[in-house]
Amino acid sequence: MKKWFWAAGAVIAVLVVLVAVGVSSLGPIIKKAVNSQGPAITGTSLQVGDVDIALLSGRASLQDFLIGNPEGFDSPYAVSVKAVKVDLDEKSLTKDTIVIDRIEVVAPRIIFEKTGRSDNFKALLRNVKKSVGGADTSKKQTSDESGKKLLIREFVVRDGEVKLAVKGLKGKEIRAALPEIRLQNIGQGQGGVTPAQAAKQIFTALYGKMTSGEMTAALQKSLSDMQGELPDVKGAAEKELGTAKERAAQGVESAKESFKGLFGE
């Protein structure tokens, strides 16, 4: 009996070690997947500095997450986040659809840059939609079906800040708080969605917030607060904000159409 007890204990110990090794190896796997596959979705540089995995808890933290700008934009980045918190159902990792209970993007720093009649986030959203496959998705769907799909129960962006990229502000910046974004059940009723499809829904929601009247008004207030200090840059900055305001109504209508696909197309 004693020998059996020690044998069983040894087996359990080996299993614990194997599980620990398996979970700890998820970090490098996730990091490699993000850094290598992310750019194919956004059409820009996309990287994560490190991935921390909490053993057996199903929690992960992506450190120093950065999304670069599309070609033609000069800002150093589009989105910079110190940490993205992920809480997933670890039992689903071996299944075709990975269930993520919550993704929380905390305090992202966003640079909103305009050039001509476009902007960096409009270009990003266009790239993401292109990666999904547009109207003819048969080929894309065939390749995606062989990979993992996602079901995201809750996606939250909070405490974010948007900086309007305007040249000639002599070190001053036009900044405003980004309204909270909260999406639920991405992929629900569809058997999950591909990473590109999830990204499309998320970027659509983000762009809708960034082109909203609320966001434009907040940026205008930031401009108004600095006008007394820098009257000579008023014209250049107002030109940028005027362009944003003119497109806001059009952007909201476009976002509304895109929102129809947020909970399934």
C-alpha positions in Angstrom: 0.0 0.0 0.0 2.8 2.3 0.9 4.6 1.7 -2.4 1.3 2.3 -4.3 0.9 5.6 -2.4 4.4 6.8 -3.3 3.9 5.7 -6.9 0.7 7.6 -7.2 2.4 10.7 -5.6 5.2 10.5 -8.2 2.7 10.3 -11.1 0.9 13.3 -9.7 4.1 15.2 -9.3 5.1 14.5 -12.9 1.7 15.6 -14.1 2.0 18.9 -12.2 5.5 19.5 -13.7 4.2 18.7 -17.2 1.3 21.1 -16.8 3.6 23.8 -15.4 5.9 23.4 -18.3 3.0 23.5 -20.7 1.5 26.7 -19.2 4.8 28.5 -18.9 5.5 27.8 -22.6 2.3 29.6 -23.6 4.0 32.9 -23.0 6.6 32.6 -25.8 4.0 31.0 -28.1 1.6 33.8 -27.7 4.3 36.4 -28.1 5.5 34.8 -31.3 2.0 34.5 -32.7 1.2 38.2 -32.0 4.5 39.4 -33.4 4.4 37.3 -36.5 0.7 37.1 -37.4 -0.5 40.5 -36.1 1.0 42.5 -38.9 -0.9 40.4 -41.4 -4.1 41.7 -39.9 -3.3 45.4 -39.3 -1.0 45.8 -42.3 1.4 47.6 -39.9 4.1 46.7 -37.4 2.6 45.1 -34.4 4.5 43.7 -31.4 4.3 42.7 -27.8 7.3 43.0 -25.6 6.6 40.1 -23.2 3.7 37.8 -22.1 3.2 36.9 -18.5 1.1 33.8 -17.7 -0.4 33.1 -14.3 0.0 29.4 -13.7 -3.2 27.4 -13.9 -5.4 30.6 -13.5 -6.0 31.2 -17.2 -4.8 34.8 -16.9 -2.2 36.4 -19.1 -0.8 39.9 -19.4 0.7 41.2 -22.7 3.3 43.8 -21.9 4.4 46.8 -24.0 1.8 46.2 -26.8 2.4 48.5 -29.8 0.5 49.0 -33.1 2.5 50.9 -35.7 1.1 53.4 -38.2 0.1 52.5 -41.8 2.3 53.7 -44.6 2.1 57.4 -45.2 1.7 58.5 -41.6 4.6 60.0 -39.6 3.6 59.5 -35.9 5.8 57.0 -34.0 2.8 54.7 -33.4 -1.0 54.4 -33.6 -1.6 52.7 -30.2 0.7 52.0 -27.3 -0.4 50.0 -24.2 1.7 49.1 -21.3 -0.4 46.0 -20.5 -3.3 44.1 -22.0 -5.0 41.8 -19.4 -6.5 38.6 -20.7 -8.7 36.2 -18.7 -9.4 33.0 -20.6 -11.0 29.7 -20.1 -8.0 27.5 -20.0 -10.1 24.4 -20.7 -10.9 25.7 -24.1 -7.2 25.9 -25.2 -7.4 22.4 -26.7 -10.7 23.0 -28.5 -11.3 24.6 -31.9 -12.8 27.8 -30.3 -10.8 29.5 -27.6 -13.1 31.2 -25.0 -11.8 34.4 -23.7 -13.8 35.6 -20.7 -12.4 39.1 -20.7 -9.8 41.3 -22.5 -9.0 44.6 -20.7 -6.9 47.2 -22.5 -5.9 49.6 -19.7 -4.8 53.2 -20.4 -3.9 53.0 -24.1 -2.1 56.0 -25.6 -3.5 56.7 -29.1 -2.1 59.1 -31.7 -4.8 60.2 -34.2 -3.1 61.5 -37.3 -4.7 63.0 -40.4 -3.3 63.4 -43.8 -5.3 64.6 -46.8 -8.8 63.1 -46.7 -7.8 60.1 -44.6 -6.4 59.3 -41.1 -4.3 56.6 -39.6 -7.2 54.7 -38.0 -9.3 54.8 -41.1 -6.3 53.3 -42.9 -5.9 50.7 -40.1 -9.6 49.7 -40.3 -9.3 49.4 -44.1 -6.3 47.1 -43.7 -8.1 45.0 -41.1 -11.2 44.7 -43.3 -9.0 43.7 -46.2 -7.4 40.9 -44.1 -10.9 39.5 -43.3 -11.5 39.2 -47.0 -14.1 41.8 -47.9 -17.1 40.6 -49.8 -15.6 37.5 -51.3 -14.4 35.6 -48.2 -14.5 32.0 -49.5 -10.8 31.6 -49.8 -10.1 33.3 -46.5 -12.6 31.3 -44.7 -11.2 28.1 -46.0 -7.8 28.9 -44.6 -9.2 30.2 -41.3 -11.3 27.1 -40.7 -8.1 25.1 -40.1 -7.0 27.5 -37.3 -8.3 28.4 -33.9 -11.3 30.7 -33.5 -12.2 33.0 -30.7 -15.2 33.7 -28.5 -14.6 36.9 -26.5 -17.2 37.4 -23.8 -16.1 40.9 -22.9 -13.7 43.4 -24.4 -13.0 46.6 -22.5 -10.9 49.7 -23.3 -10.7 52.1 -20.4 -8.7 55.1 -19.2 -7.5 55.7 -22.7 -6.1 59.0 -24.1 -6.1 60.4 -27.6 -3.5 62.8 -28.9 -4.2 64.7 -32.1 -1.1 64.8 -34.2 -0.7 68.5 -35.2 2.6 70.0 -36.3 3.9 73.3 -35.1 2.5 73.2 -31.5 5.9 74.1 -29.9 5.9 71.2 -27.5 2.2 71.6 -26.6 -0.3 68.8 -27.3 -4.0 68.4 -28.0 -5.2 65.5 -25.9 -8.5 64.2 -24.6 -9.8 61.2 -22.7 -11.1 58.3 -24.9 -14.7 57.3 -23.8 -14.8 53.7 -22.5 -15.4 51.0 -25.0 -17.2 47.8 -23.9 -18.1 45.0 -26.3 -19.7 41.7 -25.4 -19.9 38.2 -26.9 -17.8 38.7 -30.0 -18.3 35.5 -32.0 -21.3 34.4 -30.0 -23.8 32.4 -32.2 -21.1 32.0 -34.9 -19.1 29.2 -33.3 -16.4 31.8 -32.8 -14.6 34.2 -35.1 -11.1 34.4 -36.5 -8.6 36.8 -35.0 -9.0 39.1 -38.1 -12.8 39.1 -37.7 -12.5 40.0 -34.0 -10.0 42.7 -34.9 -12.5 44.1 -37.4 -15.2 44.5 -34.8 -12.9 46.0 -32.3 -11.3 48.5 -34.6 -14.8 49.5 -35.9 -15.9 50.3 -32.4 -12.7 52.2 -31.7 -13.0 54.3 -34.9 -16.6 55.0 -34.1 -15.6 56.5 -30.7 -12.7 58.4 -32.2 -14.8 60.1 -34.8 -17.8 60.7 -32.5 -19.0 64.2 -31.7 -18.1 63.6 -28.1 -14.4 63.0 -29.0 -14.3 65.9 -31.4 -15.7 68.3 -28.8 -13.2 67.1 -26.2 -10.3 67.7 -28.6 -11.7 71.1 -29.4 -11.8 72.0 -25.7 -8.2 70.9 -25.4 -7.3 73.3 -28.3 -9.3 76.1 -26.7 -7.5 75.7 -23.4 -4.1 76.3 -25.1 -5.1 79.1 -27.4 -4.2 81.8 -24.9 -0.7 80.4 -24.7 -0.1 79.7 -28.3 -2.3 82.0 -30.5 0.0 81.6 -33.4 -0.8 77.9 -33.8 -4.5 78.4 -33.6 -5.0 78.3 -37.3 -3.1 75.1 -38.1 -4.8 73.2 -35.2 -8.3 74.5 -36.0 -7.8 73.3 -39.6 -7.1 69.8 -38.4 -10.1 69.8 -36.0 -12.4 71.3 -38.6 -11.6 68.5 -41.0 -12.3 66.0 -38.2 -15.6 67.7 -37.3 -16.8 67.7 -41.0 -16.1 64.0 -41.2 -17.6 63.2 -37.8 -21.2 62.9 -39.0 -20.1 60.8 -42.0 -17.8 58.7 -39.8 -20.6 58.0 -37.3 -23.0 56.9 -40.0 -20.2 54.6 -41.4 -19.6 53.3 -37.9 -23.3 52.6 -37.4 -23.3 50.4 -40.5 -20.2 48.6 -39.2 -21.7 48.2 -35.8 -24.4 46.0 -37.4 -21.7 43.3 -37.6 -20.4 43.7 -34.0 -22.5 40.8 -32.7 -22.5 38.7 -35.8 -23.0 39.3 -39.5 
